[in-house]
Amino acid sequence: YNPEINANLFKFFMKDNDGIEKEIHYIGSKPQDFEMSESIVITGKLDDEVFVAEEMLLKCPSKYRAKRSL
């Protein structure tokens, strides 16, 4: 993400459940807490080797998950 060049383009790599990795271009700013997401669901279209995401849904870790004791 480089807002000085284009604040409305967020690029990253993503691996699907089959282990296939693709470059993703999301038209929009980088979502808050992106790095903390447990999983991401994107919709869009494949344009050559780049997936252009139109929508992105982030699943954040649950704050209700039981903590493990040591």
SEGU-759926 format. One record per residue: residue number from 1; x negated, y negated, z of N, C-alpha, C, O in turn; residue in one letter. Coordinates in steps of 0.02 Angstrom, whole numbers, plus 50000, padded with zeros to 5 digits. Atoms other than C-alpha are relative to their C-alpha. Layout:
+-------+-------+-------+-------+-------+-------+-------+-------+-------+-------+-------+-------+-------+-------+
! rokol !   n_u !   n_v !   n_w !  ca_u !  ca_v !  ca_w !   c_u !   c_v !   c_w !   o_u !   o_v !   o_w ! kemar !
+-------+-------+-------+-------+-------+-------+-------+-------+-------+-------+-------+-------+-------+-------+
!   NUM !     X !     Y !     Z !     X !     Y !     Z !     X !     Y !     Z !     X !     Y !     Z !     A !
...
+-------+-------+-------+-------+-------+-------+-------+-------+-------+-------+-------+-------+-------+-------+
//
This chain:
+-------+-------+-------+-------+-------+-------+-------+-------+-------+-------+-------+-------+-------+-------+
! rokol !   n_u !   n_v !   n_w !  ca_u !  ca_v !  ca_w !   c_u !   c_v !   c_w !   o_u !   o_v !   o_w ! kemar !
+-------+-------+-------+-------+-------+-------+-------+-------+-------+-------+-------+-------+-------+-------+
!     1 ! 49958 ! 50059 ! 50000 ! 50000 ! 50000 ! 50000 ! 49956 ! 49939 ! 50000 ! 49915 ! 49930 ! 50045 !     Y !
!     2 ! 50040 ! 50060 ! 50005 ! 49924 ! 49837 ! 49945 ! 50046 ! 49940 ! 49986 ! 50059 ! 49925 ! 49928 !     N !
!     3 ! 49952 ! 50054 ! 50010 ! 50042 ! 49690 ! 49973 ! 49972 ! 49940 ! 49961 ! 50011 ! 49902 ! 49933 !     P !
!     4 ! 50029 ! 50056 ! 50037 ! 49919 ! 49566 ! 49896 ! 50008 ! 50010 ! 49925 ! 50015 ! 49962 ! 49887 !     E !
!     5 ! 49992 ! 49985 ! 50072 ! 49934 ! 49655 ! 49727 ! 50073 ! 50007 ! 49982 ! 50097 ! 49977 ! 49934 !     I !
!     6 ! 49929 ! 49989 ! 50013 ! 50116 ! 49714 ! 49734 ! 50033 ! 50022 ! 50064 ! 50026 ! 50080 ! 50085 !     N !
!     7 ! 49968 ! 49985 ! 49936 ! 50218 ! 49706 ! 49894 ! 50059 ! 50047 ! 49993 ! 50085 ! 50073 ! 50043 !     A !
!     8 ! 49943 ! 49957 ! 50011 ! 50357 ! 49808 ! 49815 ! 49981 ! 50067 ! 49969 ! 50023 ! 50099 ! 49936 !     N !
!     9 ! 50021 ! 49935 ! 50024 ! 50255 ! 49962 ! 49769 ! 49958 ! 50035 ! 50053 ! 49906 ! 50009 ! 50073 !     L !
!    10 ! 50034 ! 49960 ! 49950 ! 50202 ! 50094 ! 49895 ! 49982 ! 50066 ! 49969 ! 50026 ! 50103 ! 49947 !     F !
!    11 ! 50024 ! 49939 ! 50031 ! 50095 ! 50238 ! 49829 ! 49972 ! 50046 ! 50054 ! 49938 ! 50023 ! 50100 !     K !
!    12 ! 50028 ! 49950 ! 49954 ! 50054 ! 50399 ! 49923 ! 50004 ! 50068 ! 49967 ! 50036 ! 50076 ! 49915 !     F !
!    13 ! 49997 ! 49931 ! 50024 ! 50029 ! 50586 ! 49896 ! 50042 ! 50040 ! 50049 ! 50041 ! 50028 ! 50109 !     F !
!    14 ! 49954 ! 49960 ! 49959 ! 50155 ! 50713 ! 49958 ! 49997 ! 50072 ! 49975 ! 49992 ! 50086 ! 49916 !     M !
!    15 ! 50000 ! 49929 ! 50016 ! 50154 ! 50903 ! 49966 ! 50068 ! 50029 ! 50016 ! 50094 ! 50017 ! 50071 !     K !
!    16 ! 49933 ! 49973 ! 49988 ! 50319 ! 50996 ! 49947 ! 49995 ! 50067 ! 50037 ! 49941 ! 50090 ! 50054 !     D !
!    17 ! 49997 ! 49937 ! 49963 ! 50374 ! 51157 ! 50033 ! 49965 ! 50057 ! 49964 ! 49948 ! 50107 ! 49996 !     N !
!    18 ! 50035 ! 49949 ! 50038 ! 50294 ! 51259 ! 49893 ! 49925 ! 49987 ! 49996 ! 49889 ! 50025 ! 49964 !     D !
!    19 ! 50071 ! 50017 ! 50000 ! 50125 ! 51175 ! 49920 ! 49978 ! 49960 ! 49940 ! 49918 ! 49951 ! 49930 !     G !
!    20 ! 50017 ! 50040 ! 50059 ! 50132 ! 51071 ! 49760 ! 49993 ! 49927 ! 50021 ! 50039 ! 49899 ! 50052 !     I !
!    21 ! 50013 ! 50069 ! 49981 ! 50055 ! 50899 ! 49784 ! 50010 ! 49954 ! 49940 ! 49987 ! 49969 ! 49885 !     E !
!    22 ! 49988 ! 50049 ! 50053 ! 50112 ! 50748 ! 49682 ! 49987 ! 49930 ! 50027 ! 49993 ! 49916 ! 50087 !     K !
!    23 ! 50005 ! 50070 ! 49983 ! 50076 ! 50563 ! 49681 ! 50070 ! 49971 ! 49998 ! 50108 ! 49984 ! 49952 !     E !
!    24 ! 49934 ! 50031 ! 49994 ! 50229 ! 50464 ! 49736 ! 49993 ! 49925 ! 49995 ! 49949 ! 49895 ! 50027 !     I !
!    25 ! 49996 ! 50073 ! 50004 ! 50269 ! 50285 ! 49687 ! 50070 ! 49982 ! 50024 ! 50120 ! 49999 ! 49993 !     H !
!    26 ! 49937 ! 50022 ! 49972 ! 50405 ! 50209 ! 49795 ! 50008 ! 49926 ! 49986 ! 49966 ! 49885 ! 50005 !     Y !
!    27 ! 49986 ! 50069 ! 50016 ! 50481 ! 50048 ! 49733 ! 50032 ! 49968 ! 50063 ! 50092 ! 49972 ! 50074 !     I !
!    28 ! 49979 ! 50031 ! 49938 ! 50492 ! 49954 ! 49897 ! 49939 ! 49994 ! 50046 ! 49885 ! 50019 ! 50030 !     G !
!    29 ! 50056 ! 50007 ! 49954 ! 50385 ! 49909 ! 50045 ! 49991 ! 50064 ! 50041 ! 50036 ! 50105 ! 50045 !     S !
!    30 ! 50015 ! 49942 ! 49959 ! 50302 ! 50038 ! 50156 ! 50047 ! 50003 ! 50060 ! 50052 ! 49954 ! 50097 !     K !
!    31 ! 49953 ! 49995 ! 49944 ! 50431 ! 50102 ! 50282 ! 49964 ! 49997 ! 50068 ! 49908 ! 50021 ! 50075 !     P !
!    32 ! 50027 ! 50003 ! 49933 ! 50401 ! 50066 ! 50465 ! 49995 ! 50071 ! 50027 ! 50039 ! 50112 ! 50015 !     Q !
!    33 ! 50012 ! 49934 ! 49969 ! 50331 ! 50218 ! 50560 ! 49992 ! 50056 ! 49949 ! 50005 ! 50114 ! 49964 !     D !
!    34 ! 50010 ! 49950 ! 50052 ! 50290 ! 50307 ! 50396 ! 49953 ! 50055 ! 50023 ! 49967 ! 50114 ! 50012 !     F !
!    35 ! 50050 ! 49951 ! 49978 ! 50137 ! 50392 ! 50472 ! 50025 ! 50046 ! 50055 ! 49998 ! 50100 ! 50065 !     E !
!    36 ! 49975 ! 49961 ! 49945 ! 50238 ! 50456 ! 50620 ! 50055 ! 50049 ! 49979 ! 50080 ! 50087 ! 50021 !     M !
!    37 ! 49945 ! 49958 ! 50024 ! 50367 ! 50546 ! 50512 ! 49982 ! 50074 ! 50003 ! 49926 ! 50094 ! 49987 !     S !
!    38 ! 50007 ! 49927 ! 50000 ! 50391 ! 50733 ! 50535 ! 50008 ! 50027 ! 49929 ! 49972 ! 50073 ! 49909 !     E !
!    39 ! 49988 ! 49981 ! 50070 ! 50458 ! 50752 ! 50358 ! 50031 ! 49942 ! 49963 ! 50056 ! 49895 ! 49993 !     S !
!    40 ! 49974 ! 50054 ! 50042 ! 50512 ! 50645 ! 50212 ! 50041 ! 50032 ! 49944 ! 50020 ! 50082 ! 49915 !     I !
!    41 ! 49959 ! 49979 ! 50056 ! 50652 ! 50670 ! 50086 ! 50003 ! 49942 ! 49952 ! 50021 ! 49886 ! 49971 !     V !
!    42 ! 49998 ! 50053 ! 50050 ! 50640 ! 50572 ! 49924 ! 50044 ! 50022 ! 49942 ! 50049 ! 50082 ! 49926 !     I !
!    43 ! 49962 ! 49987 ! 50062 ! 50753 ! 50558 ! 49773 ! 49972 ! 49953 ! 49947 ! 49952 ! 49897 ! 49962 !     T !
!    44 ! 50025 ! 50040 ! 50055 ! 50700 ! 50493 ! 49604 ! 49990 ! 50043 ! 49939 ! 50028 ! 50090 ! 49926 !     G !
!    45 ! 50013 ! 49961 ! 50061 ! 50624 ! 50560 ! 49444 ! 49926 ! 50008 ! 49989 ! 49886 ! 49966 ! 50011 !     K !
!    46 ! 50069 ! 49986 ! 50018 ! 50463 ! 50635 ! 49381 ! 49985 ! 49965 ! 49934 ! 50018 ! 49977 ! 49884 !     L !
!    47 ! 50021 ! 50037 ! 50059 ! 50376 ! 50521 ! 49257 ! 49928 ! 50020 ! 49985 ! 49882 ! 49995 ! 50016 !     D !
!    48 ! 50065 ! 49968 ! 50014 ! 50231 ! 50619 ! 49180 ! 49978 ! 50037 ! 50063 ! 50012 ! 50084 ! 50084 !     D !
!    49 ! 50025 ! 49965 ! 49940 ! 50128 ! 50672 ! 49333 ! 50017 ! 49963 ! 50064 ! 49998 ! 49986 ! 50118 !     E !
!    50 ! 49983 ! 50041 ! 49941 ! 50195 ! 50537 ! 49452 ! 50074 ! 50004 ! 50013 ! 50115 ! 49998 ! 49967 !     V !
!    51 ! 49930 ! 50000 ! 49981 ! 50358 ! 50552 ! 49548 ! 50018 ! 49929 ! 50022 ! 49987 ! 49902 ! 50067 !     F !
!    52 ! 49978 ! 50067 ! 49983 ! 50448 ! 50384 ! 49554 ! 50060 ! 50006 ! 50047 ! 50115 ! 50027 ! 50026 !     V !
!    53 ! 49949 ! 49993 ! 49949 ! 50549 ! 50380 ! 49715 ! 50045 ! 49939 ! 50001 ! 50022 ! 49882 ! 50003 !     A !
!    54 ! 49952 ! 50054 ! 49997 ! 50708 ! 50277 ! 49718 ! 50026 ! 49991 ! 50071 ! 50042 ! 49935 ! 50092 !     E !
!    55 ! 49977 ! 50002 ! 49931 ! 50762 ! 50322 ! 49894 ! 49955 ! 50044 ! 50043 ! 49928 ! 50094 ! 50018 !     E !
!    56 ! 50043 ! 49961 ! 49955 ! 50665 ! 50386 ! 50045 ! 50033 ! 50002 ! 50069 ! 50054 ! 49952 ! 50096 !     M !
!    57 ! 49973 ! 49989 ! 49933 ! 50729 ! 50460 ! 50208 ! 49946 ! 50031 ! 50043 ! 49920 ! 50084 ! 50026 !     L !
!    58 ! 50052 ! 49976 ! 49955 ! 50607 ! 50482 ! 50351 ! 50032 ! 50036 ! 50060 ! 50081 ! 50012 ! 50088 !     L !
!    59 ! 49978 ! 49966 ! 49940 ! 50633 ! 50609 ! 50489 ! 49945 ! 49991 ! 50052 ! 49889 ! 50017 ! 50044 !     K !
!    60 ! 50049 ! 50013 ! 49947 ! 50545 ! 50551 ! 50646 ! 50005 ! 50053 ! 50054 ! 50057 ! 50085 ! 50062 !     C !
!    61 ! 49999 ! 49950 ! 49946 ! 50497 ! 50665 ! 50790 ! 50054 ! 49982 ! 50051 ! 50064 ! 49923 ! 50067 !     P !
!    62 ! 49947 ! 50012 ! 49952 ! 50637 ! 50685 ! 50914 ! 49972 ! 49980 ! 50068 ! 49925 ! 50011 ! 50093 !     S !
!    63 ! 50022 ! 50020 ! 49933 ! 50615 ! 50593 ! 51078 ! 50031 ! 50045 ! 50053 ! 50014 ! 50040 ! 50112 !     K !
!    64 ! 49966 ! 49955 ! 49953 ! 50725 ! 50726 ! 51157 ! 49967 ! 50069 ! 50001 ! 49989 ! 50113 ! 50038 !     Y !
!    65 ! 50034 ! 49936 ! 50003 ! 50607 ! 50870 ! 51116 ! 49967 ! 50013 ! 50069 ! 49936 ! 49969 ! 50098 !     R !
!    66 ! 50028 ! 49982 ! 49935 ! 50553 ! 50962 ! 51273 ! 49923 ! 49998 ! 49996 ! 49894 ! 50021 ! 49948 !     A !
!    67 ! 50072 ! 50003 ! 49997 ! 50373 ! 50928 ! 51324 ! 49974 ! 50065 ! 50030 ! 50004 ! 50094 ! 50075 !     K !
!    68 ! 50031 ! 49938 ! 49975 ! 50259 ! 51077 ! 51353 ! 49958 ! 49983 ! 50061 ! 49921 ! 49934 ! 50061 !     R !
!    69 ! 50041 ! 50010 ! 49942 ! 50180 ! 51090 ! 51523 ! 49937 ! 50042 ! 49994 ! 49938 ! 50096 ! 49964 !     S !
!    70 ! 50064 ! 49966 ! 50005 ! 49999 ! 51142 ! 51541 ! 49989 ! 50044 ! 50061 ! 49937 ! 50077 ! 50066 !     L !
+-------+-------+-------+-------+-------+-------+-------+-------+-------+-------+-------+-------+-------+-------+
//
